């Protein structure tokens, strides 16, 4: 039996102090009964520290601020974000006690669906605002722990990183000669995440039973749909503040595996592109990685959407690629362009717009067009912007003529703008256009109306009506 005085124990050359202040020596078991406080102090602090930080006043206050700024719809309890402050003032102590006692039970999330381009619907889960605050508080601390550990090739749901950064990285790989792309698609990723596997991954860094228990409770919260609450066996609903960080933690194992194999890749959420130099390598990597994801992370790779392609056939984050004389560049893919046209068509339905003031129509169209261009601005699309601008102004001219309604008013308004802008178009031509028997669509496409209702006139603000955005000018600017 080894007997040590405290002085001998502290002076021992074999003593080692860990980063968590836990004192460790080779004969720890023989002496820990004599000095229990030294061996347990650091471990207890590390176990209790994380949940204390999560539930701290400053962290909860910031979580409330974030949830209020994000707004969002009410959950199953119908409480709005404007009621959070008062509710937490009155009930926070009780909520905190139930969490620390592992008795907190999140309310079911409200299931809603948003339409996808392919006609299908994407399921979202809307937690109650109280649960959103607690999820946000957890997410803030998990982000602080995991952000330094995440791969540099991961860009989704991360502070200071965007889709543009991901696209710049993909172009870097292509221009370095990695011109075969594995378009990897995980089938229904958020609905198939394995709860036990996720908790085991979290346990590697989060040594806190209360935090892990709380996260599992959120994963197991029921889903209210059609009046029935369904307990989920796997997956995590999109829509809460916690799912993005948990998604990245789960797929970080995948990132680390790709890095260990020395592969070049870019991942944004559950969308991944892997870049190699030959078709043979691409097929081999695709088969191997598919098997690894199914065996290790219990995820199913879509057999129809996952494929080996050349960059010009690749679609990533709404972009595709083409090569000019010197390098690869990106541009919006055809699906993204169709989405822009379809959104504008929905807003420019003639019957609907005629009943609205032009100010309302212009504001909504400007929001759509500017938002779309701001996202795709890193792509090459000058010619597309020119054609789209012509189409957009034609639709607007049809609405203006329909609002003017009568032949007399059309003639008077056209003559007014003709004189105001010094277009010098003969009044007989204007009269002929106003009296034409052609339909509005053809009438608005004539040279006279195009010249009088020109882009500069439409781009001028008037009173509370903003000017119509010129897509080409906005893109170039």
Residue pairs with C-beta under 8 A, 6 or more apart in sequence:
1 30
2 27
2 30
2 31
4 12
4 31
6 35
9 15
9 25
9 31
9 35
12 25
14 25
14 26
15 23
15 25
16 23
16 24
16 25
17 23
17 24
18 24
18 42
20 42
20 43
20 45
20 46
21 41
21 42
21 45
22 39
22 41
22 42
22 43
23 38
23 39
23 42
25 31
28 39
32 39
46 207
46 208
47 207
47 208
47 209
48 208
49 208
50 141
50 206
50 207
50 208
50 211
51 99
51 100
51 208
51 210
51 211
51 214
53 59
53 141
54 137
54 138
54 140
54 141
54 211
55 96
55 99
55 100
55 137
59 137
59 140
59 141
60 88
60 92
60 133
60 137
62 140
63 133
63 134
63 136
63 137
63 140
64 84
64 85
64 88
64 133
66 136
66 140
66 241
67 81
67 84
67 129
67 132
67 133
67 136
67 241
68 81
68 82
68 84
70 81
70 241
71 81
72 81
72 126
72 129
72 132
73 110
73 112
73 126
74 80
74 126
74 128
74 129
75 107
75 109
75 110
75 126
75 127
75 128
75 129
75 131
75 132
76 107
76 108
76 109
76 110
76 128
76 224
77 107
77 128
77 130
79 87
79 128
79 129
79 130
80 129
81 129
83 129
84 129
84 130
84 133
87 130
88 95
88 130
88 133
95 104
95 130
95 134
98 104
99 134
99 210
99 214
100 210
102 210
102 213
102 214
104 134
104 214
104 217
105 217
106 127
106 128
106 131
106 134
106 217
106 218
106 221
107 127
107 128
107 130
107 131
107 221
108 221
108 222
108 223
108 224
108 229
109 125
109 126
109 127
109 131
109 221
109 222
109 223
109 224
109 237
109 239
109 240
110 125
110 126
110 224
111 123
111 124
111 125
111 126
111 223
111 224
111 225
111 237
112 123
112 124
112 125
112 126
112 239
113 121
113 122
113 123
113 124
114 121
114 122
114 124
115 121
115 122
116 122
117 335
117 338
117 339
122 238
123 191
123 237
123 238
124 237
124 238
124 239
125 223
125 237
125 238
125 239
125 240
126 239
126 240
127 135
127 218
127 221
127 237
127 239
127 240
131 218
131 221
131 240
132 240
132 241
134 214
135 218
135 240
135 241
135 242
136 241
136 242
138 211
138 214
138 215
138 242
139 241
139 242
139 244
139 245
142 206
142 245
142 246
142 249
143 159
143 245
145 205
145 206
146 205
146 245
146 248
146 249
146 252
147 158
147 159
149 205
149 252
150 158
150 248
150 252
150 255
151 252
151 255
151 256
151 259
151 267
153 169
153 255
153 258
153 259
153 265
153 266
153 267
154 248
154 251
154 252
154 255
154 267
154 268
155 161
155 162
155 163
155 165
155 166
155 169
155 266
155 267
155 268
156 166
156 244
156 247
156 248
156 267
156 268
156 269
156 270
156 271
157 244
157 245
157 247
157 248
157 269
158 248
163 268
163 317
163 318
163 375
164 378
166 266
166 268
166 316
166 317
167 316
167 317
167 319
167 330
167 378
168 378
169 266
170 266
170 273
170 275
170 316
170 321
170 330
171 321
171 327
171 328
171 329
171 330
173 264
173 266
173 275
174 275
174 311
174 321
174 328
175 327
175 328
176 264
177 277
178 264
178 275
178 276
178 277
179 275
179 277
179 310
179 311
179 328
180 275
180 276
180 277
180 278
180 279
180 281
180 282
180 308
180 309
180 310
181 273
181 274
181 275
181 282
181 308
181 309
181 310
181 311
181 314
182 272
182 273
182 274
182 275
182 276
182 282
182 285
182 286
182 289
182 306
182 307
182 308
183 273
183 305
183 306
183 307
183 308
183 309
183 314
183 315
183 316
184 271
184 272
184 273
184 274
184 286
184 289
184 301
184 306
185 270
185 271
185 301
185 302
185 305
185 306
186 192
186 270
186 293
186 299
186 300
186 301
186 302
187 299
187 300
187 301
187 302
187 305
188 235
188 300
189 247
189 270
189 299
190 235
190 236
190 237
190 238
190 243
190 247
190 270
191 234
191 235
192 234
192 235
192 298
192 299
192 300
193 234
193 235
193 236
193 246
193 247
193 250
193 299
194 234
194 297
194 298
195 216
195 219
195 220
195 233
195 234
197 250
197 297
197 298
198 219
198 236
198 246
198 249
198 250
199 212
199 215
199 216
201 249
201 250
201 252
201 253
202 212
202 215
202 249
203 212
206 212
215 242
215 246
218 240
218 242
219 232
219 236
220 231
220 232
221 232
222 229
222 230
222 231
222 232
223 229
223 230
223 232
223 237
236 242
236 243
236 246
236 247
237 243
244 269
247 269
247 270
250 297
251 267
251 270
251 297
253 296
253 297
254 267
254 272
254 292
254 293
254 297
255 265
255 267
257 289
257 292
257 296
258 265
258 274
258 289
261 285
263 274
263 275
263 276
263 285
264 274
264 275
264 276
265 272
265 273
265 274
265 275
266 272
266 273
266 275
266 316
267 273
268 316
268 317
271 316
271 317
273 314
273 316
274 282
274 285
274 286
274 289
276 282
276 285
279 308
282 308
283 308
286 306
286 308
289 301
290 301
290 306
293 299
293 301
294 300
294 301
311 320
311 321
311 322
311 323
311 328
312 320
312 321
312 322
312 323
313 320
314 320
314 321
315 333
315 335
318 332
318 333
318 335
318 336
318 375
318 376
319 330
319 331
319 332
319 333
319 336
319 376
319 379
320 330
320 331
320 332
320 333
321 328
321 329
321 330
321 331
322 328
322 329
322 331
322 380
323 329
329 379
329 380
330 378
330 379
330 380
331 376
331 379
331 380
331 381
331 384
332 376
332 379
332 381
332 384
336 376
337 384
337 388
339 372
340 368
340 369
340 372
340 388
341 388
341 391
343 368
343 372
344 365
344 368
344 369
344 392
344 395
345 395
347 353
347 361
347 364
347 365
347 368
348 361
348 365
348 395
348 396
348 399
350 398
350 399
350 402
350 440
353 361
353 399
353 402
354 399
354 402
354 403
357 465
358 399
358 400
358 403
358 465
359 463
359 464
359 465
359 466
361 396
361 399
362 465
362 466
362 467
362 468
363 466
365 392
365 396
365 468
365 469
366 466
366 468
366 469
369 392
369 469
369 471
369 474
370 469
370 474
373 385
373 471
373 474
373 475
377 475
381 475
382 472
382 475
382 476
385 471
385 472
385 475
386 471
386 472
388 471
389 455
389 470
389 471
389 472
392 468
392 471
393 453
393 455
393 458
393 468
394 444
394 445
396 458
396 468
397 444
397 445
397 449
397 450
397 453
398 440
398 441
398 444
400 444
400 453
401 410
401 440
401 443
401 444
401 449
402 440
404 410
404 413
407 434
407 435
408 434
410 433
410 434
411 430
411 431
411 434
411 435
414 430
414 433
414 434
414 448
414 449
414 452
415 427
415 430
417 423
417 452
417 453
417 457
418 424
418 425
418 427
418 430
418 452
421 452
421 454
421 457
423 451
423 452
425 448
425 451
425 452
429 448
430 448
430 452
433 443
433 446
433 448
433 449
436 443
436 446
443 449
455 470
458 467
458 468
459 467
459 468
459 469
459 470
460 467
461 467
